[in-house]
Structure formats: structure tokens, C-alpha cells
Amino acid sequence: MQRILITGTNRGLGLELVKQYAEVGERVLATCRRPDDAGDLQALAKKHANVTILGLDVADDIQFAAFAETISAHTDALDVLIHNAGMNARTPEARTFGTLTAAAIQEQVQTNAIGPLLLTQTLLPLIQKGQNPIVVMVSSQMGSLQWKQHGGGYAYSMSKAAMNMAARTLAADLKPQGIRVITLHPGWVITDMGGESAELTPHESASSIRALIGKVSLDDSGSFYKWDGTRHVW
């Protein structure tokens, strides 16, 4: 039984990852900002005794130390840490040149890049005790300098590029400890963020991501993947 922590699990891809890992008997610690409002996640936890819901706002690093103490009451190690929580504000202040604001950009960088990095740092003692541990940053092709050749989407693209660099650097630091770190593009998924016109269902994306996590070696640490296991351009 793997011990798995997944952030941002109240809906979409995060919720589906919890569902799939729970169904195969893994120990899942599922976080979201407002557990009381996460009806679908609460239903999963009632169905599967191996799912525990914990409150966490990944943008608020002040609460990380207390969260580490809370999670230590539920597990003494982490085998898989999946940073799925994120945001993509669709406001002109975050997306459109000419109306951008520092606050809108900083909010997304904090949530999508700084938060995951600092949460990993806080939880490192638990990760170090894991079996063949891995840290997974759910990024986006929008964070690829080679792929993105269109305008707009400034805050989200910048935040995911920062996440990619955090994962790349973290991989180098943690590889000597036997800890794998990867970043991945989950595909264009039908979620509240991806929209109804997206190409993949959450089930399809989550199934592929689980398969990828299961086969990544220490030599692969620091790589940027697509959901299907192929490498993504940086």
C-alpha cells in the first residue's frame, strides 16, 4: 500500500486521481481548501476507508508547518506527493498585456510554483522515509518556453514555467537521496479549468498519469513529461 498525498482534490483531475488510487487500495491523503464544501470528495471518503481529507491552501505557506504536524498523525511516510492544486485566473489583470497587474501575477506564481516548492520542503522528512519516493508537479504545456508561441495568458504561463524550474532544480537536489521529481503536462482535460471542449476526460488523464508515475526511474528524475509518458519540450 502506497502512501499518497494529492493536493487540489475537490474536483477535476485531483478528484479522479483520488478515486483511482483509492480503488486500487492505496492510502490517500487528499487536500483541498474547503473540505466541508467538497461534496464529491466527501462521498469518496465515505466509500473508501483508505481516503482521508485534509484542509490545505497551497498559496498560504504560513500554514505548512501546522499541516505537516497534522499529516504526521495520519502517516509516518510519503511515497508519492502530487502537486495538483493550481489556479488559472481568466481576468484581464492576469492574462492580457496592457491590463496586467503585479497582484494578479503574484497570486498565480504563489499558488502554482512557490507553494508546491515550499510544501515539498516542509514535507521532506516524510518523503525521505517513503519507499522509492516521488514528487510530481502537475504543470502545463503553457509553461514550456519552446511550446508557447502565442500571446496572452501571462500569469498562468509564467507560474507554470516557474514550477517547471522549481521541479528541475529540486530533482537535482533530491536525486542523491533517491527521491524522484518530475513535472508533467496532464493534457487538455475536461475540467472547470480546461473547459468542455478539452480533449481528455479526467479518467483518461489520471489513468495515464498513474501509469507514468509507476514507471519513472531515478535516472528520469528532472524530466518534463506529457500525460502519456512521452517527453515534453522545455
C-alpha positions in Angstrom: 0.0 0.0 0.0 1.5 3.3 -1.1 1.1 6.4 1.0 0.0 9.2 -1.4 -0.7 12.9 -0.8 -2.6 14.8 -3.5 -3.4 18.5 -3.4 -6.4 20.2 -5.0 -8.7 17.2 -4.9 -12.2 18.6 -4.6 -12.8 18.3 -8.3 -11.5 17.5 -11.8 -8.2 15.7 -12.2 -7.3 15.7 -8.5 -10.6 14.1 -7.5 -10.2 11.5 -10.2 -6.7 10.7 -9.0 -8.0 10.2 -5.5 -10.7 7.9 -6.8 -8.4 5.7 -8.9 -5.7 5.4 -6.2 -8.4 4.6 -3.6 -10.0 1.9 -5.8 -6.7 0.0 -6.0 -6.2 0.1 -2.3 -3.6 2.9 -1.8 -3.6 5.1 1.3 -4.7 8.5 0.0 -4.4 11.8 1.8 -6.5 14.3 -0.2 -6.3 18.0 0.4 -8.4 21.0 -0.7 -9.1 24.5 0.6 -12.6 23.9 1.9 -13.3 20.3 2.7 -16.8 21.0 4.0 -17.8 22.2 0.5 -16.2 19.3 -1.3 -19.2 17.1 -1.7 -17.9 14.7 -4.3 -14.6 14.2 -2.3 -16.6 13.6 0.9 -18.6 11.0 -0.8 -15.4 9.2 -1.9 -14.0 9.3 1.6 -17.2 7.7 2.9 -17.0 5.0 0.3 -13.3 4.3 0.8 -11.8 4.0 4.3 -8.3 4.5 2.9 -9.1 8.1 1.9 -8.5 10.9 4.4 -9.5 14.5 3.6 -7.3 17.4 5.0 -7.8 21.1 4.6 -4.9 23.0 2.9 -4.5 26.2 0.9 -1.3 25.7 -1.0 -1.0 29.5 -1.5 -0.7 30.0 2.3 2.8 28.7 3.2 2.3 30.0 6.8 0.1 27.1 7.5 2.5 24.4 6.1 4.2 23.7 9.4 0.9 23.0 11.2 -0.2 20.9 8.2 3.0 18.8 8.5 2.1 18.1 12.1 -1.5 17.2 11.1 -0.4 14.8 8.3 2.1 13.1 10.6 -0.8 11.9 12.7 -2.1 10.0 9.7 1.1 8.6 8.2 4.8 8.3 9.1 6.0 8.5 5.4 5.0 9.6 1.9 5.7 7.6 -1.1 4.0 9.9 -3.6 3.4 13.6 -3.4 1.3 15.0 -6.3 1.1 18.8 -6.5 -2.1 19.1 -8.4 -3.7 22.2 -6.8 -3.4 25.3 -9.0 -5.2 28.3 -10.5 -5.7 29.9 -13.8 -7.5 33.3 -13.3 -9.2 34.3 -16.5 -9.2 38.0 -15.7 -7.6 40.8 -17.9 -5.3 41.6 -15.0 -3.8 38.1 -15.2 -4.0 37.4 -18.9 -3.9 40.5 -21.2 -1.0 42.7 -21.9 -2.0 46.3 -21.2 -4.2 45.5 -18.2 -1.8 43.2 -16.2 -1.2 43.9 -12.5 1.5 42.7 -10.2 -1.0 41.3 -7.7 -2.7 39.1 -10.3 0.6 37.7 -11.5 2.0 37.2 -8.0 -1.2 35.3 -6.9 -0.7 32.7 -9.5 3.0 32.3 -9.1 2.5 31.9 -5.3 -0.2 29.2 -5.9 1.3 27.3 -8.8 5.0 27.5 -8.1 6.1 28.8 -4.8 3.5 26.9 -2.8 4.4 23.5 -4.2 8.1 24.1 -3.7 7.8 25.2 -0.1 5.3 22.4 0.7 7.8 19.8 -0.6 10.4 21.4 1.6 8.2 21.2 4.6 7.2 17.6 4.0 10.7 16.4 3.1 11.2 14.4 6.3 8.1 12.3 5.4 9.2 11.9 1.8 12.7 10.7 2.9 11.0 7.9 4.7 9.0 6.8 1.7 9.6 3.7 -0.5 11.1 4.8 -3.8 9.5 8.3 -3.2 8.5 10.6 -6.0 7.3 14.3 -6.1 5.1 15.1 -9.1 4.4 18.7 -10.2 1.3 18.9 -12.4 2.4 21.7 -14.7 1.2 22.6 -18.2 2.4 23.0 -21.7 1.8 26.7 -21.1 4.9 26.6 -19.0 7.1 25.4 -21.9 9.2 28.1 -23.5 9.5 26.1 -26.7 5.8 25.3 -27.0 4.3 28.6 -26.1 4.5 30.9 -29.2 1.2 32.8 -28.8 0.4 35.8 -26.7 -1.8 36.2 -23.6 -2.1 34.0 -20.5 0.8 35.8 -18.9 0.3 34.9 -15.2 -0.5 31.2 -15.8 2.3 30.7 -18.2 4.8 32.4 -16.1 3.7 30.5 -13.0 4.0 27.1 -14.7 7.4 28.0 -16.2 8.5 28.8 -12.6 7.0 25.5 -11.4 9.0 23.6 -14.1 12.2 25.3 -13.0 11.5 24.5 -9.4 11.0 20.8 -10.2 14.1 20.7 -12.4 16.2 22.2 -9.6 14.6 20.2 -6.9 15.3 17.0 -8.8 19.0 17.7 -8.8 19.0 18.4 -5.0 17.0 15.3 -4.1 18.4 12.8 -6.5 21.3 11.9 -4.2 18.7 10.9 -1.6 16.9 8.6 -4.0 13.9 10.9 -4.4 12.5 11.3 -7.9 11.0 14.6 -9.1 9.1 15.1 -12.3 6.9 17.7 -13.9 4.1 16.9 -16.3 1.6 18.3 -18.6 -1.7 16.4 -17.8 -3.2 17.1 -21.3 -6.1 19.3 -22.1 -8.6 17.8 -19.7 -12.3 18.4 -19.4 -12.5 20.2 -16.1 -13.7 23.5 -14.8 -10.2 24.9 -15.8 -9.9 23.0 -19.1 -13.5 23.5 -20.3 -15.9 21.3 -22.1 -14.1 21.5 -25.4 -11.0 19.7 -24.0 -9.6 16.5 -25.5 -9.3 14.2 -22.5 -11.6 13.1 -19.7 -10.2 13.2 -16.1 -10.3 9.4 -16.1 -8.1 9.2 -19.2 -5.6 11.7 -17.9 -5.4 10.3 -14.4 -5.0 6.7 -15.6 -2.1 7.7 -17.8 -0.5 9.8 -15.0 -0.7 6.9 -12.6 1.0 4.6 -15.1 3.7 7.1 -15.7 4.4 7.6 -12.0 4.7 3.9 -11.6 7.5 3.5 -14.2 9.6 6.7 -13.7 13.1 5.7 -12.6 15.7 7.8 -10.7 17.5 8.3 -13.9 14.4 10.0 -15.3 14.2 12.5 -12.4 14.1 16.1 -13.5 12.2 15.3 -16.7 9.2 17.1 -18.1 6.5 14.6 -19.4 3.2 14.6 -21.2 0.4 12.6 -19.5 1.0 9.7 -22.0 4.6 9.2 -20.9 6.3 10.9 -23.8 8.8 13.8 -23.1 7.6 17.4 -23.4 9.8 20.1 -24.8 11.1 22.6 -22.3 
